[in-house]
């Protein structure tokens, strides 16, 4: 028989031993929470509110849609075009110039059959070429995120046109277009963050972007607009009186007058139900605006609340990439800024360029290793109602 005096000791030891799993579970649950609170409090990343009141509410929607862009699409240069961000088409030679993440400007033949596609490594910029447009003298103008504004001759010689403005280095040269008089208009997406840090600029919500011009006659670079929210694509209007530029996290494109009575003034062009990137005029009365993603529930909340973007920034810094994109594609917009049609797909993300060539839409991206081509006659956008 166990002595009566030993009974309390046995009970006490049993109770003490059984409490350890409980405290272990509590500590396991609370430690990550406490660590997260401390990281959130002491991390220096400080996002700002976006001026969302400047956007139309609700955002407009196009009356025509093709929501399955990938059905019927063809892929050009599969595996040979890494992140073909932007596209420029030379109708005389039937060649596409595209800017790839490996630093190459590549030339791609345009044929009826994708099996006849030929991809050529043309010129390596030594940086990350983004916007690309045909020049006026058999040359190519390139906005290189790291190298600045470049001109590449027909023989492949690279010339740096400009790499700073107002004493501030071009840190993220992005979109580009050229006017009939030879003036080059381009954007510097951010004077704070570089290309590989683009998500930080979007999450911070502060206007680090600039719209600029370069005059090849005087070699003068001018800053036309400061304080833009991730200044991205740019396209000259057909009448040469204005240009359209995109501000990616603000989900909008604006019109800036480059000559005439309204020179220097800004007007609303279009607010978008997507996140715009590059913009191109097709010569037939329409602008084509690439959309990296639709405004997903995450981005809808993040654009409204800086605290969500701070949490996302901490996650990006300590854990990894944030996958919140879907339904990338291209919008067609008329000269007055009215959304006409949208070509998109739930499985597409990070579409950065859309160019209409003949009856086909060609899409570039920073994600895929090919250019996407869709026959617009066979697979048109249809009424949504």
PyMOL commands that set and color helices and strands:
alter all, ss='L'
color gray80, all
select helices_A, chain A and resi 4-42+52-54+114-116+195-204+297-304+306-318
alter helices_A, ss='H'
color red, helices_A
select strands_A, chain A and resi 64-66+74-76+87-90+95-99+104-109+119-124+129-134+140-144+148-152+158-162+164-165+168-169+173-178+184-188+209-215+220-228+231-236+242-247+252-257+266-271+274-281+286-294+328-334+339-345+351-357+360-365+371-375+382-383
alter strands_A, ss='S'
color yellow, strands_A
deselect
rebuild
show_as cartoon
